[in-house]
Amino acid sequence: MSDPLRVVVAGAGRFGELHVRAWQEAGARVVGVVDVDAGRAEAVARRWGVARYGTGLSAVRSAEGVDVVVVASDESSHSALTDGAIDAGCDVFVEKPFALSAAAAERTAAAARAAGREIVVGHISRFAQPYRYLRSALHDGMLGTLWATRLHRDFSRSWFADFGDRVHPVWESCIHDIDLAVFFHAEPAARVFATESRAAGDAAPSVISAIVEFASGATSTIQSAWTVPLRGPQSLAGLLALDGTIDGEAQLIGSLGTARQRLIGDALTVWTDDASLTPDLSLWPEEDGRVGGALRAEIAYASAVFRRERANSIMPVDQAVWGVAIAEAVVASSATGEPVSL
Ligand SMILES: NC(=O)c1ccc[n+]([C@@H]2O[C@H](COP(=O)([O-])OP(=O)(O)OC[C@H]3O[C@@H](n4cnc5c(N)ncnc54)[C@H](O)[C@@H]3O)[C@@H](O)[C@H]2O)c1
């Protein structure tokens, strides 16, 4: 058996801590935890038995070396942390968004190529079974030519002030559906038109509607909103310390067939005096005491890429760059009221 990958996790918040656990469970050796908040880095390192912690990558590098940096920090720090890890000779798993501009994404992708480093961007939906099935169905011709996709995602209203608007919200929630559009259509966008509005009291846009036209003429309509009320069904109660709802739907419209996938279904509902639950069984459910679902599949895939056991064909970096370009165009089109050509 080969040696375990030596991993540093940068960002010790909600999702970073889940990454520490999930990478350990995947057989990696998490050798360091980094957070600008020193107390958080220390607390997470202690909870998961990680020897080194600090406020920057240099604080946790040691003679034993680091193979992979997992970037799970605030969105605005992803580019700098990814670039720093590549400069240090590491491969990188970076949570969405890959970067906050197409220029930055292209620069990072080029630097990784030049250095022979691998980057896997954490677009988790690509590893969730229903979307994988749909991608294979498209590949096998079951739906014929893909003419259009309709994608929407509504998040809990209560999350918006917590983290939804710490960068433009397109980079938080909409980016998931932008990536699904890229995954299904598998081509770069030619033109983007978008509008945004604010639910009452919001300082930042909390409802985003976009039309993406691809080079072939196929289109994707994407809408994301942070409007699910407090008493929406709890879909995330579980491993992530975040109560609330993600209500998403994807529709594919092809020349030979159509398909529809809902993130929240009624196949499993649990009602108690305290809550109405529709537990997530797809993204990161606990299975036999371990993080399972799409997150486990994604980390197993990234580990194989980082070991050079397989090509990065499910989440190619070029497609992550296309997605960043679309998101940037959504922001620009919303600001000007004009379509943006890419
Ligand atoms: N793939 C998914 O479905 C999914 C789900 C949740 C979160 N995420 C992504 O994971 C990332 C983290 O989200 P979260 O919910 O854990 O946020 P969070 O606010 O709980 O944690 C972010 C942490 O990053 C730290 N941080 C900020 N700048 C840093 C820097 N330069 N270096 C090191 N640490 C830094 C903060 O101090 C904080 O502890 C975000 O990019 C988010 O988009 C992805």
The ligand as an SDF file (V2000), in Angstrom:
LIG
                    3D

 44 48  0  0  0  0  0  0  0  0999 V2000
  -19.1710   22.2510   -1.6990 N   0  0  0  0  0  0  0  0  0  0  0  0
  -20.1370   22.6150   -0.8710 C   0  0  0  0  0  0  0  0  0  0  0  0
  -21.2720   22.1780   -0.9680 O   0  0  0  0  0  0  0  0  0  0  0  0
  -19.8070   23.5890    0.2270 C   0  0  0  0  0  0  0  0  0  0  0  0
  -20.5690   23.6080    1.4010 C   0  0  0  0  0  0  0  0  0  0  0  0
  -20.2220   24.5130    2.4050 C   0  0  0  0  0  0  0  0  0  0  0  0
  -19.1490   25.3760    2.2110 C   0  0  0  0  0  0  0  0  0  0  0  0
  -18.4520   25.3340    1.0490 N   0  0  0  0  0  0  0  0  0  0  0  0
  -17.3230   26.2440    0.8280 C   0  0  0  0  0  0  0  0  0  0  0  0
  -16.3490   26.0160    1.8300 O   0  0  0  0  0  0  0  0  0  0  0  0
  -15.7330   27.2420    2.1860 C   0  0  0  0  0  0  0  0  0  0  0  0
  -15.8360   27.4510    3.6980 C   0  0  0  0  0  0  0  0  0  0  0  0
  -17.2060   27.5670    4.0330 O   0  0  0  0  0  0  0  0  0  0  0  0
  -17.6670   27.4770    5.5650 P   0  0  0  0  0  0  0  0  0  0  0  0
  -19.1150   27.3290    5.5490 O   0  0  0  0  0  0  0  0  0  0  0  0
  -16.8170   26.4980    6.2780 O   0  0  0  0  0  0  0  0  0  0  0  0
  -17.2840   28.9480    6.0820 O   0  0  0  0  0  0  0  0  0  0  0  0
  -16.9230   29.3760    7.5670 P   0  0  0  0  0  0  0  0  0  0  0  0
  -17.1730   30.8350    7.6380 O   0  0  0  0  0  0  0  0  0  0  0  0
  -17.5930   28.4740    8.5640 O   0  0  0  0  0  0  0  0  0  0  0  0
  -15.3480   29.1060    7.6680 O   0  0  0  0  0  0  0  0  0  0  0  0
  -14.4010   29.8260    6.9310 C   0  0  0  0  0  0  0  0  0  0  0  0
  -13.1060   29.8110    7.7270 C   0  0  0  0  0  0  0  0  0  0  0  0
  -12.0410   30.3020    6.8850 O   0  0  0  0  0  0  0  0  0  0  0  0
  -11.1940   31.1020    7.7030 C   0  0  0  0  0  0  0  0  0  0  0  0
  -10.3620   31.9540    6.8390 N   0  0  0  0  0  0  0  0  0  0  0  0
  -10.6920   33.1090    6.2120 C   0  0  0  0  0  0  0  0  0  0  0  0
   -9.6540   33.5590    5.4950 N   0  0  0  0  0  0  0  0  0  0  0  0
   -8.6410   32.6640    5.6490 C   0  0  0  0  0  0  0  0  0  0  0  0
   -7.3260   32.5800    5.1610 C   0  0  0  0  0  0  0  0  0  0  0  0
   -6.8050   33.5030    4.3410 N   0  0  0  0  0  0  0  0  0  0  0  0
   -6.5720   31.5160    5.5290 N   0  0  0  0  0  0  0  0  0  0  0  0
   -7.0690   30.5590    6.3520 C   0  0  0  0  0  0  0  0  0  0  0  0
   -8.3210   30.5970    6.8630 N   0  0  0  0  0  0  0  0  0  0  0  0
   -9.0970   31.6340    6.5040 C   0  0  0  0  0  0  0  0  0  0  0  0
  -12.1440   31.8500    8.6240 C   0  0  0  0  0  0  0  0  0  0  0  0
  -11.4970   32.3770    9.7520 O   0  0  0  0  0  0  0  0  0  0  0  0
  -13.1420   30.7420    8.9610 C   0  0  0  0  0  0  0  0  0  0  0  0
  -12.7380   29.9930   10.1000 O   0  0  0  0  0  0  0  0  0  0  0  0
  -16.4090   28.3370    1.3760 C   0  0  0  0  0  0  0  0  0  0  0  0
  -15.6330   28.6290    0.2490 O   0  0  0  0  0  0  0  0  0  0  0  0
  -17.7110   27.7190    0.9480 C   0  0  0  0  0  0  0  0  0  0  0  0
  -18.1660   28.2170   -0.2970 O   0  0  0  0  0  0  0  0  0  0  0  0
  -18.7380   24.4500    0.0740 C   0  0  0  0  0  0  0  0  0  0  0  0
  1  2  1  0
  2  3  2  0
  2  4  1  0
  4  5  1  0
  4 44  2  0
  5  6  2  0
  6  7  1  0
  7  8  2  0
  8  9  1  0
  8 44  1  0
  9 10  1  0
  9 42  1  0
 10 11  1  0
 11 12  1  0
 11 40  1  0
 12 13  1  0
 13 14  1  0
 14 15  2  0
 14 16  1  0
 14 17  1  0
 17 18  1  0
 18 19  2  0
 18 20  1  0
 18 21  1  0
 21 22  1  0
 22 23  1  0
 23 24  1  0
 23 38  1  0
 24 25  1  0
 25 26  1  0
 25 36  1  0
 26 27  1  0
 26 35  1  0
 27 28  2  0
 28 29  1  0
 29 30  1  0
 29 35  2  0
 30 31  1  0
 30 32  2  0
 32 33  1  0
 33 34  2  0
 34 35  1  0
 36 37  1  0
 36 38  1  0
 38 39  1  0
 40 41  1  0
 40 42  1  0
 42 43  1  0
M  CHG  2   8   1  16  -1
M  END
$$$$
